[in-house]
Amino acid sequence: MALLKRINKKANAYLNSGFGTNASSYGGRFVNKNGTANVEKRGMNILHRISWYHTLIDMSAWKFMFILLVFYVCINFVFALIYFAIGIEFLNGIDSSCSDWVKFGETYFFSAQTFTTVGYGHISPSGFTASAVSALEALIGLLSFAIATGLFFGRFSRPVAFIKFSHNAIIAPYGDITALMVRITPFKNTNLFDAEAKITLGISVEENERMSNKFYSLDLEFDKINALTLSWTLVHPITEESPLYQFTKEEFENNDGEIVVYIKTFDDMFSNTVSIRTSYTFDEVVYGAKFKPMYSRNNNNTKTILHLDKLNDFDNVIL
């Protein structure tokens, strides 16, 4: 309760962040490191709760390719079983003297050729049933490749903020006081303009004999820059008006809190506004540290070198 009074006395009115105030409703953190909300939705049918399009767009490239491969193999396997059940005598071009494994292999590759509409002509269907199944498979193949093409385009054309955050937030010297600092940097060959940053502090405190979540907006030294070409250290000066004023190292270690960072900028490659966010729990805040410089000049002093591998480097200092 004393901590809540001290925070409210120094800070502006707390925010409605959308995560609610009941501290028992959330476990671990409010926002995951990758920027997604740490919320699991339940109570509805999975088909209504999950957007398969967004799931396939968001998943990693190797998972996406693996799903396409599994779908391609499985659907051809299903149609191969159907052709085999109809009878290989209705597929002209298959040697009836071969073993059943060879015959099934031939039907599988005929299915693959029909599904992709390649049609080499080595094997062809005869009879109404086999012809109808092959016509249906060709239609499904056309629709499937149209959907896969759309997903590929959606994945490649989707605006993404190619920005990395430092692994830790730090409490560092800042003039005669201290400041909360987070470092970000672009890591692709894109040009980012009109970058904006917001930092929100979420903390669990005791209020009226129960734990409650409170959220506060943290003022930044600079919350906008014209161009994000090098690293940008977000600095929140811990003045008397800051909710973090007089926070000690022990309070960071013994209290449940989280610092949510939100970045919005314009990417001229996508010609679109992109955004990204992450969060730092109090145990991810290093008390008494200072970021090391992560850019330098080349030997001819004609170009700036941005060392992306130094994004997380810092020195420990005494506050």
N, C-alpha and C positions, 0 to 999 in steps of 0.2 A: 504494500500500500504506500509506503514511503517513497518507493521508486516511482510509482505512478504520479504521486503528487509532485515530485521533483521534475518529472518529464513534462507534465501538463503546465507547470509553472513556467518552464523555459520555452516550450514549443508552441507553435500555432495549433489551432484546433485540429484534432485528428481527422483523417480522411475516411470516406467510405470506399474501400478498395474493391469491394465485390466479393471478398473472402469471408465476410461475416465477422462477428465479434466473439463467438463462442470458441474459446481456446481448445475445448475438448473435441471440436469437430474436425480438427486438422492434425495430422501427425507428420512429423519429420520436417516438412517445409511447405510453404505456400506455392512456390514456383520451382520447378526442376531446373537443373543446370542448363538444359537445352532450351529453356524458355517456356515449356508447356506447363499448364496448371497442374498441380499435384492433386488432381481430382479424378476419382473413378465413378462413372455414371452407372447406376443400377436401376432396376424397377421397370424396364421396358424390354421388349423383344430385341434381340441383338440386331435384327434386320432394320429396325427403326432407330436403334441407338448408334449404329456405326455406318458411316458413309464409306462404302467400298472404294469409290473414286478417290476420296481424300486419303484413304489408307494407302492405296497403291501409288499415289503421287508423293506422299510423305516418306514412304519407307526407303531404306537404303538401296543403292543401285544393284548390289549383288542379290538381295532378297527379291527385288522386282524381276530381275532376269531369271532367277531360279523359279519363281512362280510361273513365268511365261513358259519356261522349258518343261516344267512338270505338267502344266495344262496341255501343251502340245503333245507330249509323249502319251499322257493318259487318254486324251480324246481320240487319238489315232489308235490306241490299244483297244478302246471300246468299240470303235467302228470295225477294227480288224476282227474282233470277236463276232460282231454281227455278220460280217461277210463270211466268216468261217462257218457260222451256224446256218446261214442260207445254203452254203455248199459251194465248194471251189469250182464245181462244174459250171457255175454261172459266171465265173471270171475267166474269160478267154485269155490264154497265154501262160497259165500256170501248169507245170508238168505234173500230171496226176500220179506219176510213178515215184515222185520224191517222198520223203518222210513227212509226217505231219508237222514237225517243227519247221521244216523248210517251207511247206505250204503256208503255215501261219506267218512265217517271215515274209513271204511274198504278198500275202494279203495285207500285212502291216504296211509295207512300203507302197502298195497300191493305195491304201488309205491315206498315207502321207502325201502322195502325189495328187490325189483327189482333193484333199483338204487345202492344199496350197494352190490348186488349180494348175499345177505344172503339166500333168498329163503327158508322160513320155510316150504312151501308146503301146508299151510292151504288154500291158494287161488292160483289158476293157471289160465292162460288165455286159451281161446278156440276160434277157428276161426282165419282166416288169419289176420284181422285188429288188434285185440287185441294182438295177438302174435307178429306181426311186430312192434307195438308200444313198447311192453315190451322188444323186442330185441334191438330196438333203445335206449331205456332208459338205458338198461344194458351197452351198449357201451358208452353212455355219462357218466354214472357213473364211469366206469373204467378209462376213460380219465380224468374226473374231479378229481378223487382221485390221479391219477398220477401227475397232475398239483399241487394239494394241497400238496402232499408229497414233490415235488420239492421245493415249496415255504417254507415249514417247514424246509427243509434241508438248503435252502439258508439263512433263517433267523438265524438259529442256528450256521451255519458255517461261516457266514460273519465276517471278522475281524473287531473288534470295539476297539477303543482306550478308555479304561476305565479310563479316566482322568477327574478330575473336576477342574474348575477354580474358583478362588475367585470371589465373586460378584462384587468387586470393585478393580480398580487399585488405587494405592496410590502414593503420592509424599512424600517421607520419608527422614529423615537425612541419609547421607552417608559420613562418615568421615567429612571432612571440607566442603562438598558440599551437594547437595540433589540428589535424584535418583528417577526415576519412577520404581515402583515395582509391579509385579503381581505374585500371588502364585498359584501353581498347586500341585495336589497330585493324585496318583493312588488310586482307591477305591475298586478294586476287588483283588481276590487272584491270580493275574498274576505277572509274572516277566518281567519287561520292561528294555531293555538294549539300549545303544547307542542313548540316547534321544538328539534331537536337537531342538532348539527354534529360532524363528525369530519374530521380532516385527516391524510392519510398522506403521508409523504415517501418517494419512490422515487428511488434514486440508483445509478448505475453506477460501480463502483469496481474496482480491480485487486486480485485475491485469488488467491494461488498462481499468479502469472504469467498469469492470464486474467481477463477482465472479467466481473463478476458483478453482478446486481441485488440490492440490499438495500432493505428497506422498514421504515420506522419510523413509529410513531404519534406525532403531535405534540400535546402537552398544550395545551389552550386556557384562556384566562383565564376564559371562560364557555362551556361546551359545551351549555347548555340555557337557554332563555328561555320564559316563560309565554305570551307573545303576540308574533307577528312582524307589527307594524303599520307601523313605520318601517324605516329601514335598520338592518342589523346588521353591525358590523365584527367579524369573527372575528380574535382576537388570540392568537398563539402567542408568549409571551415567550421570547426567546432567552437562557436562563440557562445555567449550566454543565452542566446535565443535558440540554440540547437538542442533538440531532444537528447543528444549524446553528450551534452555538457557535463563535465565531471564524471563521465563514465570511466571506471578503472578497468584494468586488465582482468581483475577478478570478477567484475560484473559482466564482462563479455563472456567469461567462462561459465558463470553460474546462472545466467538468465537465458531464456529461449527467445531468440530474436532472428530477424531475417532482413536483409537489405536487397531490395528488388531494383534492378537497373534496366531502364528502357531506353532504346536508341531508335531514332527515326531519321532517315536521310534519303536523298534523291540520288538514284543510280542512273547515270546517263546512258549506260549500255542497255539496260532494260527500259529506259525512258519512263521510269515509274518510281514511286516512293516505296521504299522498303523499310522494314522494321525488324528489330530483334530484341530479345530481353534475356536476362539471366538473374540469378539471385545468389546471395552469399549468406549462409547461416552464421551465427555469431562464432561458431567454432572454426569458420573459414576466414575469420578476420584476424590478421596478424597485428598484434599491438606492439608498436615500437619498431617500425621498419621504414625503408625508403627505397623506392624503385630505382634500379640502375638505368642509366641512359641506354636506349635501344637503337639509336641511329648515330651515324658518324659520316665523315667526308671521305671520298676516295683519295687515292694517292695524288692525283692532280688537282685536288680541291675544286673539282668542277661538278660533282654530283653527290647527292645525299644517299647514303646506304642505310636502308631500314633493315635491321636485324630482327626478323620475326622470332627467332629462337630465343631472344632475350625478353620476350613479353612478360614472362613470369619472374624474372630475376629481381631480387631486392636484397638490400643489406639491412641487418638488424641494427637499430640505434637505440639509445637510451633516451626516454622522454622525461 
